[in-house]
Amino acid sequence: MKITLKLTGGIAHNAGFSRRELDVEPGATVADVLDAMAIDRTWPMIIARNGWAVEPDEPLQAGDSILLAPVFSGG
């Protein structure tokens, strides 16, 4: 099934891309995608699935859009 993975900030810089269409197995989770793309899950990040914050064990569905954004702070 096809999903879209979008990366921002340092996550995109380290991965070498900001957007990629992926074909994943049914039953795959966000964590499976992070592992397959060699994205370090220990980095502080916000994970969103179709605009809603989720945990890495969230199962994916065809057509999902996953966004990984680093945690920012400041004022």
C-alpha positions as CSV (number, residue, x, y, z in Angstrom):
1,M,0.0,0.0,0.0
2,K,1.2,3.5,-0.7
3,I,1.8,6.2,1.9
4,T,3.6,9.6,1.8
5,L,6.4,10.4,4.2
6,K,7.2,14.1,4.8
7,L,10.3,15.2,6.9
8,T,11.1,18.7,8.1
9,G,14.1,20.5,9.7
10,G,17.1,18.5,10.8
11,I,15.3,15.2,10.2
12,A,15.0,16.0,6.5
13,H,18.6,17.2,6.4
14,N,19.9,14.1,8.0
15,A,17.8,11.8,5.8
16,G,18.6,13.6,2.6
17,F,15.0,14.1,1.5
18,S,11.9,16.0,2.6
19,R,9.2,14.0,0.8
20,R,8.9,10.4,-0.4
21,E,6.2,8.2,-1.6
22,L,6.6,4.7,-0.1
23,D,5.1,1.3,-0.7
24,V,4.6,-0.5,2.7
25,E,3.2,-3.8,3.7
26,P,-0.3,-4.0,5.1
27,G,-0.1,-3.9,8.9
28,A,3.1,-1.7,8.8
29,T,3.4,0.9,11.6
30,V,5.1,4.3,11.7
31,A,8.0,2.6,13.6
32,D,8.4,0.2,10.7
33,V,8.8,3.1,8.2
34,L,11.2,4.9,10.5
35,D,13.4,1.8,10.8
36,A,13.2,1.1,7.0
37,M,14.3,4.6,6.2
38,A,17.1,4.5,8.9
39,I,15.6,7.5,10.8
40,D,16.8,7.5,14.4
41,R,13.7,7.1,16.7
42,T,15.6,8.5,19.7
43,W,15.6,12.0,18.2
44,P,12.9,14.2,19.8
45,M,10.2,14.5,17.1
46,I,6.5,15.0,16.6
47,I,4.9,12.3,14.4
48,A,1.6,13.1,12.7
49,R,-0.6,10.8,10.7
50,N,-3.0,12.7,8.4
51,G,-2.6,15.8,10.6
52,W,-3.1,14.1,14.0
53,A,-0.3,13.4,16.5
54,V,0.4,9.6,16.9
55,E,2.8,7.2,18.6
56,P,5.3,5.2,16.5
57,D,3.3,2.0,17.0
58,E,0.3,3.5,15.0
59,P,-0.7,1.2,12.2
60,L,-0.8,2.7,8.7
61,Q,-3.5,2.7,6.1
62,A,-3.3,3.1,2.3
63,G,-3.0,6.8,1.4
64,D,-1.8,8.0,4.8
65,S,0.4,11.0,5.0
66,I,3.1,10.8,7.8
67,L,4.9,14.0,8.9
68,L,8.0,13.9,11.1
69,A,8.9,17.3,12.6
70,P,11.7,18.0,15.1
71,V,10.7,19.5,18.4
72,F,11.3,23.3,18.5
73,S,11.4,25.7,21.3
74,G,12.0,29.3,21.7
75,G,10.3,32.6,21.9
